[in-house]
Amino acid sequence: MNTAIKIEHLYKYYTIPRSKGNMGLRERTFVELLNDAFGTGLLKRDGEENAEEVFHALEDVSFEIGKGDRVGIVGRNGAGKSTLLKLLCRITEPTKGRIIMRGRVASLLEVGT
């Protein structure tokens, strides 16, 4: 089989900074609510000012697509479908791993397509 696309150990991470108004992907803790209500720094934990969250969009994805094959990507919300298409179209770069493409690639990145 002639390989058109080869994905090897692909990873994509996003770093989400945490600040007073933006708590990232999690709920705010009781301590953070108290700090907001009574003033910043009353109950401060070590390293809390510069805290960041790392969101793992894709982890260790590997596959091959043959020349002339048509592929659909199916999965639940948050599975990484759109992230994978953005990587294949070179809209964004992978954190680790590599993508080898031969020929042209077109994706339909649209809800309900």
Rosetta blueprint (number, residue, H / E / L):
1 M L
2 N L
3 T E
4 A E
5 I E
6 K E
7 I E
8 E E
9 H E
10 L E
11 Y E
12 K E
13 Y E
14 Y E
15 T E
16 I E
17 P E
18 R L
19 S L
20 K L
21 G L
22 N L
23 M L
24 G L
25 L L
26 R L
27 E L
28 R L
29 T L
30 F H
31 V H
32 E H
33 L H
34 L H
35 N H
36 D H
37 A H
38 F H
39 G L
40 T L
41 G L
42 L L
43 L L
44 K L
45 R L
46 D L
47 G L
48 E L
49 E L
50 N L
51 A L
52 E E
53 E E
54 V E
55 F E
56 H E
57 A E
58 L E
59 E E
60 D E
61 V E
62 S E
63 F E
64 E E
65 I E
66 G E
67 K L
68 G L
69 D L
70 R L
71 V L
72 G L
73 I L
74 V L
75 G L
76 R L
77 N L
78 G L
79 A L
80 G L
81 K H
82 S H
83 T H
84 L H
85 L H
86 K H
87 L H
88 L H
89 C L
90 R L
91 I L
92 T L
93 E L
94 P L
95 T L
96 K E
97 G E
98 R E
99 I E
100 I E
101 M E
102 R L
103 G L
104 R L
105 V L
106 A L
107 S L
108 L L
109 L L
110 E L
111 V L
112 G L
113 T L
